[in-house]
Amino acid sequence: MSVPGGDHAIWIVAAMLYVLDAARLLAPREFLLVEGARGRLAPALADAPFTLAGRIVAFGPLLRPDRAVFVVRWGDGWSDPAALHAARRRLADVASALRPLRVVVVWVTAWLFVAGPALTSWLGPTLAIYLAAAAVYPAALAAALLLWRARRRLGLGPARVAQLAVEALVCPPALANLVRKVSAAQRVDGDGAQIALADLDADGRARFWEGLEGRAEELVNELGRDEAEGRRLLAYLTTARAAR
């Protein structure tokens, strides 16, 4: 008796691995900045985020693996304009350095989740897997070379480049997440809320502040208004409201 979707099982598993690898566990005072059109950054701040062991489970846009995502932190203190400008310049430089890698990621994603399943329906799973491997594994080697050439701009050491290359060869769905994985690991100095506000319109700012203030109030209630961390968050909110 055949199992429904049995011929496509490998592609289903690849999709599951891709989604799991795309997940990011964030601290309560972190959120994702997602790259959009023309390099604009938009905050991904869920109203009711899913949490796991006290961490927020967050995803970048799964249908756009070529888009960079950055993990930013808020609530530690208001950044001065010079620090904010330096942080945004750093993010723009990282996004620029990732440009060649985006082509590889799109190529691999197309083979794993479009061409592979389509060829399986047409030619059968064995030949489809061979064809996909012939397309994906050279792309993994190309990605390793691109990472090596851009390692200084991306702040990657040789060991980290080697680790990412091995992950891509062993688990091709990890290669589809490579742009997100590299960008999310970048250290971003400066207040995340201020960085997020820079590219938002008036309506976007209002929605973002509403979500951020709601999350801040929840954290203050959990921490206690008389505790040092709670007082720090309240002071941050006061400064942020004044700056608006």
CORTAQUI-V16702 format. One record per residue. N is the residue number from 1. PSI is psi as a letter, one per 20 degrees, with the letter a starting at -180 (999 if undefined). BURIAL is b if it has 24 or more other ideal C-beta (glycine too) atoms within 12 Angstrom, else e. D_CENTER is the distance of its C-alpha to the mean C-alpha in Angstrom with 2 decimals. Layout:
N|PSI|BURIAL|D_CENTER  N|PSI|BURIAL|D_CENTER
This chain:
1|p|e|41.19  2|q|e|37.95  3|p|e|34.68  4|p|e|33.04  5|j|e|30.14  6|h|e|31.24  7|h|b|31.04  8|j|b|27.40  9|h|e|26.49  10|h|b|24.66  11|h|b|22.34  12|g|e|21.83  13|g|e|20.97  14|g|b|18.54  15|g|b|16.77  16|g|e|16.78  17|h|b|15.43  18|g|b|12.59  19|g|b|11.68  20|g|e|12.32  21|h|b|10.31  22|i|b|7.12  23|q|b|8.00  24|p|b|7.20  25|o|e|10.53  26|q|b|10.93  27|q|e|14.33  28|h|b|16.31  29|k|b|16.03  30|q|b|12.30  31|r|b|9.92  32|p|b|6.73  33|p|b|7.80  34|p|b|6.93  35|p|b|9.01  36|b|e|12.08  37|q|e|15.49  38|k|e|17.21  39|j|b|14.30  40|q|e|14.49  41|p|b|11.82  42|p|b|11.86  43|q|b|11.23  44|n|b|10.07  45|n|b|12.93  46|q|e|14.62  47|g|e|18.38  48|m|e|18.82  49|q|b|15.70  50|p|e|16.17  51|q|e|16.78  52|o|e|17.57  53|l|e|19.92  54|j|e|19.24  55|q|e|15.44  56|p|b|13.25  57|o|e|11.37  58|q|b|8.28  59|q|b|6.44  60|a|b|4.72  61|o|e|8.00  62|h|b|9.44  63|i|e|12.19  64|m|e|10.47  65|i|b|8.83  66|i|b|10.04  67|p|b|7.91  68|q|b|5.93  69|p|b|3.50  70|p|b|5.81  71|p|b|7.30  72|q|b|10.81  73|q|b|14.01  74|r|b|16.96  75|i|b|20.56  76|h|b|21.73  77|q|e|23.65  78|p|b|23.93  79|q|b|23.08  80|r|e|25.77  81|h|e|25.35  82|g|e|25.42  83|h|e|22.55  84|g|b|20.50  85|g|e|21.42  86|h|e|20.58  87|g|b|17.05  88|h|b|16.45  89|h|e|18.24  90|g|b|16.11  91|h|b|12.85  92|h|b|14.94  93|g|e|16.23  94|g|b|13.00  95|h|b|12.08  96|g|e|15.67  97|h|b|15.69  98|i|b|12.98  99|g|b|15.19  100|h|b|17.34  101|h|b|14.66  102|h|b|13.36  103|g|e|16.87  104|g|b|16.81  105|g|b|13.65  106|g|b|15.29  107|g|b|18.54  108|g|b|17.44  109|g|b|15.75  110|h|b|19.00  111|g|b|21.13  112|h|b|19.53  113|i|b|19.30  114|f|e|21.95  115|g|b|24.50  116|g|b|24.71  117|h|b|25.58  118|g|e|27.82  119|h|b|29.68  120|g|b|30.14  121|h|e|31.94  122|g|e|33.99  123|i|e|34.78  124|r|e|34.00  125|h|b|31.35  126|g|e|32.85  127|h|e|33.03  128|g|b|29.66  129|g|b|28.03  130|g|e|30.01  131|g|e|29.03  132|g|b|25.30  133|h|b|25.60  134|h|e|27.52  135|h|b|24.75  136|g|b|21.70  137|h|b|23.10  138|h|e|24.24  139|h|b|20.79  140|g|b|19.47  141|h|e|22.16  142|g|b|21.32  143|g|b|17.68  144|g|b|19.18  145|g|e|21.56  146|g|b|19.08  147|g|b|17.06  148|g|b|20.46  149|h|e|21.61  150|j|b|18.64  151|h|e|18.33  152|g|e|20.05  153|h|e|18.00  154|i|b|14.77  155|k|e|16.53  156|p|b|16.67  157|r|e|19.92  158|h|e|21.85  159|g|e|21.26  160|h|e|17.45  161|g|b|17.84  162|g|e|20.35  163|g|e|18.24  164|h|b|15.39  165|g|b|18.27  166|g|e|20.00  167|g|b|17.07  168|h|b|16.78  169|h|b|20.55  170|h|e|20.97  171|n|b|18.23  172|h|b|17.47  173|h|b|14.72  174|h|b|12.72  175|h|b|13.48  176|h|b|11.97  177|j|b|8.48  178|h|b|9.45  179|g|b|7.90  180|g|b|4.22  181|g|b|6.33  182|g|b|8.37  183|h|b|6.61  184|h|b|4.99  185|i|b|8.63  186|p|b|10.31  187|p|e|12.89  188|o|b|13.21  189|q|b|16.81  190|q|b|18.11  191|p|b|17.86  192|h|b|14.59  193|g|b|16.78  194|h|b|18.74  195|g|b|15.93  196|h|b|14.68  197|h|b|18.34  198|h|b|19.05  199|j|b|17.80  200|q|b|18.93  201|a|e|22.34  202|g|e|24.86  203|g|e|23.95  204|h|e|20.24  205|g|e|21.26  206|g|e|23.61  207|h|e|21.19  208|g|b|18.61  209|h|b|21.49  210|g|e|22.86  211|g|b|19.76  212|g|b|19.32  213|h|b|23.06  214|g|e|23.17  215|h|b|20.60  216|g|b|22.45  217|h|e|25.75  218|g|e|24.65  219|h|b|23.65  220|g|b|26.93  221|h|e|28.90  222|g|e|27.40  223|h|e|28.01  224|p|e|31.33  225|h|e|32.39  226|i|e|34.80  227|q|e|32.40  228|g|e|31.12  229|h|e|27.44  230|g|e|28.43  231|h|e|30.58  232|g|b|27.82  233|h|b|25.56  234|g|b|28.61  235|h|e|29.35  236|g|b|25.84  237|h|b|26.27  238|g|e|29.70  239|g|e|28.53  240|g|b|25.74  241|h|e|28.30  242|h|e|30.78  243|h|e|28.40  244|999|e|27.84
